[in-house]
Amino acid sequence: MRLVGIHLKAELLALFRVPGFLIPSIGFPPLFFIMFAAPNAANTQVANQLTASFMTFAVFTVVFFQFGVNTAQERENPWYTYLKTLPAPPLTRTLALLATGLLFAALAALAVALTGALSTPLEINAGTWARLSLALLLGAVPMGLLGVSLAYLFSPKAALPVANLIYLPLSFLGGLWMPPEILPRWAQSISVTLPTRHWAELVWAAVRDRPWPQTSLLFLALYTLAFAALAGWAWRRARPE
């Protein structure tokens, strides 16, 4: 665990020195919330759902780009090559990367929650916050695995544009920016098949104090298995790490 802590400290220092990562990851979701969600939060129920949706969007932003684009760029970084020569098992750095991603995801989600509390009639009790946090974690797993797949399937130059081509449609069609019932009909038919939509369904159920939809749990489990298999195949396809 001491080695994990050392690697975690190094990862955090590296990321804190890159404003291009910090500002979009932590700053953009609250900004989008202020622009598009807060004006429509007419009551507590709507405020709770919109805040939960944009917290999901914030976590998605961090885990997808952290494990996707950042990992792709690091694969050709001389520092990454040096790290592989250190007398520490690969699991050590993997755990540090996982902890880093979850920490930044939590900070991004917290930034949205604070923005919601300051700008809308948000009202969520402690038990609901716990369920919401667990729902966010459940969805972060398959999205992180999808990011890993992207990191090993594409070069560092291609990873960012490809990530945006995946990230933006999944966010919009998944209902993270606006309630899915107000999406165009063609978009609604696509929405119900996406992992982000079923992730959002768990999050919405948490803030509405309803049971988690079994269908959404099943979909997320299947997506997790599929993205894990894709990530494993992509890793084996790439040059040995």
Backbone hydrogen bonds, N-H to C=O, Kabsch-Sander energy under -0.5 kcal/mol:
donor,donor_aa,acceptor,acceptor_aa,energy
5,G,1,M,-2.3
6,I,2,R,-1.9
7,H,3,L,-2.6
8,L,4,V,-2.7
9,K,5,G,-2.3
10,A,6,I,-2.1
11,E,7,H,-2.5
12,L,8,L,-2.6
13,L,9,K,-2.4
14,A,10,A,-2.2
15,L,11,E,-2.2
16,F,12,L,-2.7
17,R,13,L,-1.0
18,V,15,L,-1.9
21,F,18,V,-1.8
22,L,18,V,-1.9
23,I,19,P,-2.5
25,S,21,F,-1.9
26,I,22,L,-2.5
27,G,22,L,-0.7
27,G,23,I,-1.9
28,F,23,I,-0.9
28,F,24,P,-0.8
31,L,27,G,-1.6
32,F,28,F,-3.1
33,F,29,P,-2.2
34,I,30,P,-2.4
35,M,31,L,-2.1
36,F,32,F,-2.9
37,A,32,F,-0.6
37,A,33,F,-1.9
38,A,33,F,-2.8
40,N,37,A,-1.7
41,A,37,A,-0.6
41,A,38,A,-1.3
42,A,40,N,-1.9
47,A,43,N,-2.6
48,N,44,T,-2.8
49,Q,45,Q,-2.0
50,L,46,V,-2.8
51,T,47,A,-2.4
52,A,48,N,-2.3
53,S,49,Q,-2.4
54,F,50,L,-2.3
55,M,51,T,-1.9
56,T,52,A,-2.0
57,F,53,S,-2.1
58,A,54,F,-2.1
59,V,55,M,-2.4
60,F,56,T,-2.7
61,T,57,F,-2.4
62,V,58,A,-1.9
63,V,59,V,-2.6
64,F,60,F,-2.3
65,F,61,T,-1.7
66,Q,62,V,-2.9
67,F,63,V,-2.1
68,G,64,F,-1.0
70,N,65,F,-2.6
71,T,66,Q,-0.6
72,A,68,G,-2.3
73,Q,69,V,-2.3
74,E,70,N,-2.3
75,R,71,T,-1.5
76,E,73,Q,-1.0
77,N,74,E,-1.8
80,Y,77,N,-0.7
81,T,77,N,-1.7
82,Y,78,P,-2.2
83,L,79,W,-2.2
84,K,80,Y,-1.3
85,T,82,Y,-1.6
86,L,83,L,-1.3
88,A,86,L,-2.5
92,T,89,P,-1.5
93,R,89,P,-0.8
94,T,90,P,-2.1
95,L,91,L,-2.5
96,A,92,T,-1.8
97,L,93,R,-2.7
98,L,94,T,-2.3
99,A,95,L,-2.6
100,T,96,A,-2.3
101,G,97,L,-2.5
102,L,98,L,-2.4
103,L,99,A,-2.2
104,F,100,T,-2.4
105,A,101,G,-2.2
106,A,102,L,-2.3
107,L,103,L,-2.2
108,A,104,F,-2.4
109,A,105,A,-2.5
110,L,106,A,-2.6
111,A,107,L,-2.1
112,V,108,A,-1.6
113,A,109,A,-2.4
114,L,110,L,-2.7
115,T,111,A,-1.9
116,G,112,V,-2.7
117,A,113,A,-2.4
118,L,114,L,-1.8
119,S,115,T,-1.6
120,T,116,G,-1.9
122,L,116,G,-0.6
122,L,120,T,-1.6
129,W,125,N,-2.2
130,A,126,A,-1.9
131,R,127,G,-2.0
132,L,128,T,-2.9
133,S,129,W,-2.5
134,L,130,A,-2.0
135,A,131,R,-2.4
136,L,132,L,-2.4
137,L,133,S,-1.9
138,L,134,L,-2.4
139,G,135,A,-1.8
140,A,136,L,-1.6
141,V,137,L,-1.2
143,M,139,G,-1.5
144,G,140,A,-2.4
145,L,141,V,-2.1
146,L,142,P,-2.2
147,G,143,M,-1.8
148,V,144,G,-2.1
149,S,145,L,-2.2
150,L,146,L,-2.0
151,A,147,G,-2.1
152,Y,148,V,-1.5
153,L,149,S,-1.2
154,F,150,L,-1.7
159,A,155,S,-2.1
160,L,156,P,-0.8
162,V,158,A,-2.1
163,A,159,A,-2.6
164,N,160,L,-2.2
165,L,161,P,-1.8
166,I,162,V,-1.2
167,Y,163,A,-3.5
168,L,164,N,-2.0
170,L,166,I,-1.9
171,S,167,Y,-2.0
172,F,168,L,-2.6
173,L,169,P,-2.8
174,G,170,L,-1.1
175,G,172,F,-1.3
176,L,171,S,-2.1
177,W,171,S,-0.7
182,I,179,P,-1.8
183,L,180,P,-1.4
188,Q,184,P,-2.3
189,S,185,R,-1.8
190,I,186,W,-1.1
191,S,187,A,-2.7
192,V,188,Q,-1.4
193,T,190,I,-1.9
194,L,191,S,-1.8
198,H,194,L,-1.6
199,W,195,P,-2.2
200,A,196,T,-2.4
201,E,197,R,-2.0
202,L,198,H,-1.4
203,V,199,W,-1.9
204,W,200,A,-3.1
205,A,201,E,-2.0
206,A,202,L,-1.7
207,V,203,V,-1.9
208,R,204,W,-1.6
209,D,206,A,-1.0
210,R,205,A,-3.0
217,L,213,P,-2.0
218,L,214,Q,-2.4
219,F,215,T,-2.6
220,L,216,S,-2.5
221,A,217,L,-2.1
222,L,218,L,-2.5
223,Y,219,F,-2.7
224,T,220,L,-2.5
225,L,221,A,-2.1
226,A,222,L,-2.6
227,F,223,Y,-3.0
228,A,224,T,-2.1
229,A,225,L,-2.2
230,L,226,A,-2.3
231,A,227,F,-2.7
232,G,228,A,-2.4
233,W,229,A,-2.4
234,A,230,L,-2.7
235,W,231,A,-2.5
236,R,232,G,-2.1
237,R,233,W,-2.1
238,A,234,A,-1.8
